[in-house]
Amino acid sequence: MAKLVLVRHGQSQWNLENRFTGWVDVPITPLGEEEAHKAGKLLQGVRFDAAFTSLLQRAQQTLDIILGELGQTGIPITKDQALNERHYGDLQGLDKAETAKKFGDQQVHVWRRSYDVAPPNGESLKDTAARTIPYFESKIMPEVRAGKNILVAAHGNSLRAIVMTLDNLTKETVMELNIGTCRPITYEMDASGKILQKSAA
């Protein structure tokens, strides 16, 4: 049996400022660091064999803090753009409240939560899944099926795509899925990749 643990990065500077971040490479805040330390404490007792993260520093910083908290900084870490947050296109850097005033609450909600509606010049969750899921299935799941405990530190939407796949969520139910910052989601799986148990912090 192996564990797959998914963790969204701690609060970033633009989370704090309520801005659409996407691929803009902003760091985590002091609160984000605290959240990452708490996530590490929640994962005490799990020995990870490898970790995966995105190319964005907020996910990498979170991963480093969690592994430091666990005393496991020497494990192999793979960084890949496939795990990046969805690209928010023209919305990147914009204040979310101001964007809602400009385009309407409903339109912004659809851009943020729907499966296949993309913001202008950006990615939908479907687009994000199209790069995240093949990577997840070809690079991460073989490690899990080999019996390894794997930690993935990534982003709200790349992790939504992964959870949607693992939990067999529909396009409708995924609209209600929100991945909280630094709240580990743990899947216990057998050698075939079948989920035996899921728990969330």
C-alpha positions as CSV (number, residue, x, y, z in Angstrom):
1,M,0.0,0.0,0.0
2,A,1.2,3.5,-0.9
3,K,0.2,7.0,0.0
4,L,-0.3,9.8,-2.4
5,V,-0.5,13.2,-0.6
6,L,-1.7,16.3,-2.5
7,V,-1.0,19.8,-0.9
8,R,-1.9,23.2,-2.3
9,H,0.8,25.9,-1.6
10,G,0.5,28.2,1.4
11,Q,-1.0,31.7,1.1
12,S,0.9,33.6,-1.7
13,Q,1.4,37.4,-1.8
14,W,-1.3,37.7,-4.4
15,N,-3.7,35.4,-2.5
16,L,-3.3,38.0,0.3
17,E,-3.9,40.9,-2.2
18,N,-6.9,39.0,-3.7
19,R,-5.4,39.0,-7.2
20,F,-5.6,36.4,-9.9
21,T,-2.2,34.8,-9.9
22,G,-2.0,32.0,-12.5
23,W,1.6,31.7,-13.8
24,V,2.9,34.9,-12.2
25,D,5.7,33.7,-10.0
26,V,4.9,35.3,-6.6
27,P,6.3,34.0,-3.3
28,I,4.4,32.8,-0.2
29,T,3.7,35.2,2.7
30,P,4.7,34.7,6.3
31,L,1.2,33.2,6.9
32,G,1.9,30.9,3.9
33,E,5.1,29.7,5.6
34,E,3.1,29.1,8.8
35,E,0.5,27.1,6.9
36,A,3.3,25.0,5.3
37,H,4.9,24.3,8.7
38,K,1.4,23.2,10.0
39,A,1.0,20.9,6.9
40,G,4.4,19.3,7.7
41,K,3.3,18.7,11.3
42,L,0.0,17.0,10.0
43,L,2.1,14.7,7.9
44,Q,4.4,13.5,10.7
45,G,4.8,9.8,10.5
46,V,4.7,9.6,6.7
47,R,8.0,8.7,5.1
48,F,8.0,10.0,1.5
49,D,10.1,8.4,-1.3
50,A,9.8,11.3,-3.8
51,A,8.0,14.6,-4.4
52,F,6.6,16.5,-7.3
53,T,6.0,20.2,-7.7
54,S,5.4,22.9,-10.3
55,L,7.9,25.4,-11.7
56,L,6.4,28.2,-9.5
57,Q,8.1,29.3,-6.4
58,R,5.1,29.3,-4.1
59,A,4.6,25.6,-4.6
60,Q,8.4,24.9,-4.3
61,Q,8.7,27.0,-1.1
62,T,5.8,25.1,0.4
63,L,7.3,21.8,-0.4
64,D,10.7,22.8,1.0
65,I,9.1,23.8,4.3
66,I,7.0,20.6,4.6
67,L,10.0,18.4,3.9
68,G,12.1,20.4,6.3
69,E,9.4,20.0,9.0
70,L,9.5,16.2,8.3
71,G,13.3,16.0,8.2
72,Q,13.1,14.6,4.7
73,T,14.9,17.2,2.6
74,G,17.1,14.7,0.7
75,I,14.3,12.9,-1.3
76,P,14.1,13.2,-5.1
77,I,12.1,16.3,-6.2
78,T,10.7,16.6,-9.8
79,K,9.6,20.1,-10.9
80,D,7.4,20.4,-14.0
81,Q,5.3,23.0,-15.7
82,A,2.5,20.4,-16.1
83,L,1.7,21.0,-12.4
84,N,1.6,24.8,-12.7
85,E,-1.6,26.6,-11.7
86,R,-4.0,27.3,-14.6
87,H,-3.1,30.3,-16.7
88,Y,-5.6,33.1,-16.0
89,G,-4.8,35.0,-19.2
90,D,-5.9,38.6,-19.2
91,L,-7.1,38.3,-15.6
92,Q,-3.6,37.7,-14.2
93,G,-2.7,40.4,-11.7
94,L,-6.2,41.8,-11.5
95,D,-8.0,42.4,-8.2
96,K,-10.7,39.8,-8.0
97,A,-13.3,42.2,-6.5
98,E,-12.6,44.8,-9.2
99,T,-12.9,42.1,-11.8
100,A,-16.2,41.0,-10.4
101,K,-17.5,44.6,-10.6
102,K,-16.3,44.9,-14.2
103,F,-17.6,41.6,-15.6
104,G,-20.2,40.6,-13.0
105,D,-20.0,38.1,-10.2
106,Q,-21.6,35.3,-12.2
107,Q,-19.1,35.6,-15.1
108,V,-16.1,35.6,-12.8
109,H,-17.6,32.6,-10.9
110,V,-17.9,30.7,-14.2
111,W,-14.3,31.6,-15.1
112,R,-13.0,30.5,-11.8
113,R,-15.1,27.4,-11.1
114,S,-16.4,26.0,-14.4
115,Y,-14.8,23.0,-16.2
116,D,-14.6,24.2,-19.8
117,V,-15.0,28.0,-19.8
118,A,-11.7,29.9,-20.0
119,P,-11.0,33.5,-19.0
120,P,-9.9,35.7,-21.9
121,N,-6.6,34.3,-23.3
122,G,-6.3,31.9,-20.4
123,E,-6.9,28.3,-19.5
124,S,-10.1,26.6,-18.4
125,L,-9.9,23.7,-15.9
126,K,-10.4,21.4,-18.9
127,D,-7.3,23.0,-20.5
128,T,-5.3,22.6,-17.2
129,A,-6.4,19.0,-16.9
130,A,-5.2,18.4,-20.5
131,R,-1.6,19.0,-19.4
132,T,-1.8,18.0,-15.7
133,I,-3.5,14.6,-16.0
134,P,-1.3,13.0,-18.7
135,Y,1.7,14.0,-16.6
136,F,0.1,12.7,-13.4
137,E,-0.7,9.4,-15.0
138,S,2.6,8.9,-16.7
139,K,5.0,10.2,-14.1
140,I,3.4,10.1,-10.7
141,M,1.0,7.2,-10.6
142,P,3.6,4.6,-11.7
143,E,5.6,5.6,-8.6
144,V,2.5,5.1,-6.4
145,R,1.7,1.8,-8.0
146,A,5.3,0.8,-7.2
147,G,4.5,1.2,-3.6
148,K,6.1,4.5,-3.0
149,N,4.8,7.3,-0.8
150,I,4.5,10.4,-3.0
151,L,4.0,14.1,-2.1
152,V,2.7,16.5,-4.6
153,A,2.8,20.3,-3.8
154,A,1.0,22.2,-6.5
155,H,-1.9,24.6,-7.0
156,G,-5.7,24.9,-6.6
157,N,-6.6,24.1,-10.2
158,S,-3.9,21.6,-11.1
159,L,-4.9,19.7,-7.9
160,R,-8.6,20.1,-8.7
161,A,-7.9,18.4,-12.0
162,I,-6.1,15.5,-10.3
163,V,-8.8,15.1,-7.6
164,M,-11.5,15.3,-10.3
165,T,-9.9,12.3,-12.0
166,L,-9.2,10.3,-8.8
167,D,-12.7,10.9,-7.4
168,N,-14.5,10.6,-10.7
169,L,-16.2,14.0,-10.3
170,T,-18.4,15.3,-13.1
171,K,-18.0,18.7,-14.8
172,E,-20.9,19.9,-12.6
173,T,-19.6,18.6,-9.2
174,V,-16.1,19.9,-9.8
175,M,-17.5,23.4,-9.8
176,E,-18.1,23.0,-6.0
177,L,-14.6,21.7,-5.3
178,N,-12.3,24.0,-3.5
179,I,-8.8,23.0,-2.5
180,G,-7.7,24.8,0.7
181,T,-4.2,26.1,1.2
182,C,-1.9,23.6,2.9
183,R,-4.6,21.1,3.8
184,P,-3.2,17.7,2.9
185,I,-5.4,15.3,1.0
186,T,-4.2,11.7,1.4
187,Y,-5.1,8.8,-0.8
188,E,-4.0,5.3,0.2
189,M,-3.7,3.0,-2.9
190,D,-2.9,-0.5,-3.7
191,A,-0.5,-1.8,-6.4
192,S,-3.2,-1.4,-9.1
193,G,-3.8,2.2,-8.2
194,K,-7.2,1.5,-6.6
195,I,-8.1,4.0,-3.9
196,L,-8.5,2.1,-0.6
197,Q,-9.0,5.2,1.6
198,K,-9.1,9.0,1.3
199,S,-8.6,11.5,4.1
200,A,-8.4,15.3,4.2
201,A,-6.9,17.5,6.9
